[in-house]
Amino acid sequence: MSQDHVFKQVVARYFCESNVQLGRWLQGLHGAVSSKELSLPEWCRTATFAALRRTVRDDTDGRHLFALLRQLGAGERSVDFMVFPTVKAQPDVAAVLSPSILMLVGCNMCEGLCRHNFSVVDNFASTDVNGLWKEQGRVINQELHNTAVRVVGTENPHVLRVAFDPKAAGVVRVTENEVHVVISSSMLEAAFVGVPWAPTVPRLLNARRVARYVRVWEANEETLERYVVLNSNALVLVEFIAPAMKRRATKPPRPQRPTM
């Protein structure tokens, strides 16, 4: 069994399980904190999370993040993954919803520990598309920063910036070519709408408990499945491992020849 305290696993799991249309999701978030009408751009009405199916943890060279960014402007979307960028890259989750829409998510600070560099004051600041590989206004990796800025600048995508901050004033705001979302505590259920474990998320964050990721063997499961359950007021992501995988993983080592 392994365990990892990372709230972004919860956020990414939602996007993997959700088929909700982006505009409807944003309207639901807005309706949780405001009765005023929200006018969204056309690109929000056509995008969905349906193509997102898995996550990839990036390396220090930003290989997976760049593979994602290169989908911007492509004639056809060919990746189904979200990326967990490195700390220096800043955003916690990155995804391309369509060849013209980039989504950056900040959520790690919900755990009470800052996983970003010290120039980032909150989760929303970590989603600045122009701040990739920058610290306190200074570029910390010139090559990676320039490459990212060049790709994004060339394609000029629509950017969805999402930040989870239970203590902030929640808002959904349209700004030029971007939509800014700050998800407060009163917006949490709307943020996870459509999944059966949505009600557990507010209880988790309100209790200031860190999400746990648990990997266990389950002999009765034939395929990989993930569940989210509430255990002692802490959100737990449980990954059940198929018996075939269990047999491979637990195969005893080959005996070694005795040495003289």
Secondary structure, 3 states (H helix, E strand, C coil): CEECCCHHHHHHHHHHHCCCEHHHHHHHHHHCCCCCCCCCCHHHHHCECCCCCEEEECCCCCHHHHHHHCCCCCCCCCCCEEEECCHHHCCCEEEEEECCEEEEEECHHHHCCCCCCCCCCCCCHHHCHHHCCEECCEECCHHHHHHHHHHHHHHCCEEEEEEECCCCCCEEEEECCEEEEEECHHHHHHHCCCCCCCCHHHHHHHCCCCCEEEEEECCCCCCCEEEEEEECCEEEEEEEECHHHHHHHCCCCCCCCCCC
